[in-house]
């Protein structure tokens, strides 16, 4: 009797151990290694330009002391419509390829993927002196850290976060926030920041010189810079379509305009549902 009970106990322990091993091994088996590509630059002494546009996914760009561009692309687990799908008694065999495609010529690198229904996350390491064109539509954020160049960033359904940036920026987030922190701005380049449904929060060096235009329809504008607002009357737009049987219409612009530290290149801030924060970084000791 004791032998039978011991055998039963051993069998239960073995089954439980096997289940535990399977549960622990499951995520390991499902985890996919990223597709990784290293791209040498034609002339590492010159600034690079990187373009990465995604339909579904996040883009994370890191500026570093390197002489090449490195791209890691990873399929996001649970990020596809076909996850867990079975058909005709057959189970789906997962595929791990991101369909990553990289073209490079004369220090210009273009990054795309041919995945449409699944989410791909990109991590891109670039030389510090790199200009960027980054766009995403769904299921991801766009982040950049430590890059010096011209940045054109557009995210439809996710936030835009740019930290330790030098140079110039045009940033748009349709349905989320825009957060930018500058180390240095290009004193010759205009910039623009916009959102439909999110705050715009930008921190500039204290010596910023700019002409600023600021508009938010359902929010407020805040700044710790001494912004000298223009005393001129708001701009008016006249539309006269009476000759074609239309209407005569006058629109008064709601945009506030002013200067910071005497003025400089144009910087536009435009929001619909959100606040605008124009911050002054603490002076370096």
Buried (B, 14 or more C-beta within 10 A) or exposed (E): EEEEEEEEEEEEEEEEEEEEEEEEEEEEEEEBEBBEBEBEBEEEEEBBBBBBBBBBBBBBBBBEEBEBBBBBBBBBEEBBEEEEEEEEEEEEEBEEEBBBEBEBEEBBBBBBBEBEEBBBBBBBBBBBBBBBBBBBBBBBBBBBBBBBBBBBBBBBBBBBBBBBBBBBBBBBBBBBBBBBBBBBBBEEBBBBBBBBBBBBBBBBBEEBBBBBBBBBEEBEBEBEBEBBEEEEEEEEEEEEEEEEEEEEEEEEEEBBBBBBBEEBBBBBBBBBBBBBBBBBBEEEE
